[in-house]
């Protein structure tokens, strides 16, 4: 996947956070900017995942009890597969 152009973003940090980040960077032997970037990327991934989870929850709640709620043929196939897998175990 192609990455977009790199852009700078100024983030004022409280002194203790700045000192902790610099100390962690020193211990890791990596630039503080790299650690900060990874922390921000991690936060954004978690938030996107949480938003998707919420959207799925809302969708499932809206469809509960409807024809979209359960595919009986798919459920039967899954149960059959799991039973066969269980029987095949030593």
C-alpha positions as CSV (number, residue, x, y, z in Angstrom):
1,X,0.0,0.0,0.0
2,X,1.4,3.4,-0.9
3,X,1.9,5.8,2.0
4,X,0.9,9.4,1.8
5,X,3.4,12.2,2.0
6,X,5.0,12.6,5.4
7,X,3.8,15.7,7.2
8,X,5.0,17.3,10.4
9,X,2.7,17.8,13.3
10,X,3.7,19.8,16.4
11,X,2.5,18.2,19.6
12,X,3.2,20.1,22.9
13,X,3.8,17.6,25.7
14,X,3.8,18.1,29.4
15,X,7.4,18.0,30.8
16,X,6.9,14.6,32.4
17,X,5.6,13.0,29.2
18,X,8.4,14.5,27.2
19,X,11.0,13.3,29.7
20,X,9.4,9.8,29.8
21,X,9.3,9.6,26.0
22,X,13.0,10.7,25.7
23,X,14.0,8.2,28.3
24,X,12.1,5.4,26.6
25,X,13.7,6.3,23.3
26,X,17.1,6.3,24.8
27,X,16.5,2.8,26.4
28,X,15.1,1.5,23.1
29,X,17.9,3.1,21.1
30,X,15.4,4.6,18.7
31,X,14.4,8.2,17.9
32,X,11.6,9.6,20.1
33,X,9.7,10.7,17.0
34,X,9.6,7.1,15.9
35,X,8.2,6.0,19.2
36,X,5.6,8.8,19.2
37,X,4.6,8.0,15.7
38,X,4.1,4.3,16.5
39,X,2.1,5.3,19.6
40,X,-0.2,7.5,17.6
41,X,-0.6,4.9,14.9
42,X,-1.5,2.3,17.5
43,X,-4.1,4.6,19.1
44,X,-5.7,5.3,15.7
45,X,-5.8,1.6,14.8
46,X,-7.5,0.8,18.2
47,X,-10.0,3.6,17.7
48,X,-10.9,2.5,14.2
49,X,-11.3,-1.1,15.4
50,X,-13.6,0.2,18.3
51,X,-15.6,2.2,15.8
52,X,-16.1,-0.9,13.6
53,X,-17.0,-3.0,16.6
54,X,-19.6,-0.4,17.5
55,X,-21.0,-0.3,14.0
56,X,-21.3,-4.1,13.9
57,X,-23.0,-4.1,17.3
58,X,-25.5,-1.5,16.1
59,X,-26.1,-3.4,12.9
60,X,-26.6,-6.7,14.8
61,X,-28.9,-5.1,17.3
62,X,-31.0,-3.6,14.5
63,X,-31.3,-6.9,12.7
64,X,-31.9,-9.1,15.8
65,X,-34.9,-11.4,15.3
66,X,-35.1,-10.6,11.6
67,X,-34.4,-12.8,8.7
68,X,-30.8,-11.4,8.7
69,X,-30.3,-12.6,12.2
70,X,-29.7,-16.3,11.5
71,X,-28.9,-18.3,8.4
72,X,-30.1,-21.7,9.4
73,X,-28.3,-23.5,6.6
74,X,-25.0,-21.8,7.5
75,X,-25.5,-22.6,11.2
76,X,-26.2,-26.3,10.4
77,X,-23.1,-26.5,8.2
78,X,-20.9,-25.0,10.9
79,X,-22.3,-27.4,13.5
80,X,-21.7,-30.3,11.2
81,X,-18.1,-29.2,10.5
82,X,-17.4,-28.8,14.2
83,X,-18.8,-32.2,15.1
84,X,-16.7,-33.8,12.4
85,X,-13.6,-31.9,13.6
86,X,-14.2,-33.0,17.2
87,X,-14.7,-36.7,16.1
88,X,-11.5,-36.6,14.2
89,X,-9.4,-35.7,17.2
90,X,-7.3,-38.4,18.9
